[in-house]
Amino acid sequence: MSVASSPEPSVAADPRFSPPGYFDALATRVLDGSPITRAEALSILQASDLDVPAILAAGYRIRHHYFGNSVQLYFLMNAKSGLCPEDCHYCSQSKISEAPVPKYNILKRDELLDAARVASERGAKTYCLVISARGPNEREMNAVETIVPEIKQKYGLDICACLGLLTDEQAKRLKACGVDRVNHNLNSSESHYEKICTTHTYADRVQTLRNVRDAGMEMCSGGIIGMGESKADIVSMAFDLAELGVQSIPVNILNAIDGTPLEGTDAMSPQDALKALAMFRFVNPSRELRIAGGRELHLRMLQPMGLYVANSVFVGDYLTTKGQAPQADYDMINDLGFEVTGSCEEFSLDSPSVSR
Ligand code: SF4
C-alpha cells in the first residue's frame, strides 16, 4: 500500500479526558482575576488521572505568574514533642496516640539556636518553631519571646511560630517579639472536623487565625488531605482558607502513623494528591503553597510534578517523621530548572516581576 493511500489514523476521543482546553480556560479566568467556583474546584478533584498533565500545565501557568520558578524552603523545628492533651486523630503527639514519639518539654536556648544555624545553612528562609500543645503556657511564651529576637538577629531568618490555639493577647505578644507568621492549620473542612478532633473545634482554629491576623502577623494555614474526608470537604477547606486570606498554605498528605486513630487509613494516590495540590493553587492563586508532610511517602517519584503548582517545600525532617535528604530536594529543584528563592516577599503581588 502506498503512503498516499494510507487512511488517516483515527483515534476515538477517550471519554475519560475532560474537554480539551477545560483546565487551561479555568487558569485563564483565574489569571484574569475571576475566582473559580466550588463546582469547578470539585471538577479538578473529580477529574480522571488522565487529566493530571493538563491540570498541572494549567496550574503551572498560575504558579509561574505569581512565583516564577522559585521554590521557598522551610525548616521545621519540633521545639516540644509529645505530651499534648489534645486528641487530634492524625497526630502522633496527642494524648491518645500510642506511637513511640520522643517526648520532651520545650528545648533550651542553645538547642533552638543550633537548629536555627542548621536552617540557615540549608538555605531555608523561614524557621518554623513548633510545639505540641493545645496552646502555649506562660513558660513556653517566655521561651519564644526570648529566643525569637536572638534567632532573627543572629541568622536573619523569618520566624513562623506554631504554638496551638492563641488568645488575642498572646498573638500580640508574639508580634511584639518579632514573630513574622503563625502557623495554625484548619486541617480539614468544618463538617469533617469533629471526626478528627473532639477536644477543640474548627471555630476555635478559625478564631486563632483571626487573632493572628488582627495582631498584624501573617497567617500560615493549611490542612491534611487523605483523612477520610470527601472531595467536597477538601474544596471547602480551600475556600475557607481563601476567605480568611491566609498568606501561606501547607498541604500535608496524611502519613497514617501506627498507634494513632487514623492508623491504616487508605493512602491517597500520587495522582489524587497532585489534583488536590493543583486545586489549592486554582482557589488560592497568589498564595504560597507548600507541599508539606507526606510528600515523599505519597507523591514518591512524582514529587517534582507537585512543584509545578506548589512553590514551597520543607527541607529536612517533619515533626515526628523523616523527610528525604536535603540534597535530594536541592537536586530535584535543580533538575526542574527551578531555583531556591531567598524570600517570598520578592514575589509579592505588588512585585513588577510577577505582574498580573
Ligand atoms: S494540638 Fe497539635 S500537637 Fe496537639 S494533638 Fe493536635 S496536632 Fe498534635
Residues whose N, C-alpha, C, O or C-beta is under 5 A from the ligand:
A	BS01	SF4	C84 E86 D87 C88 C91 Q93 S94 I131 S132 A133 R134
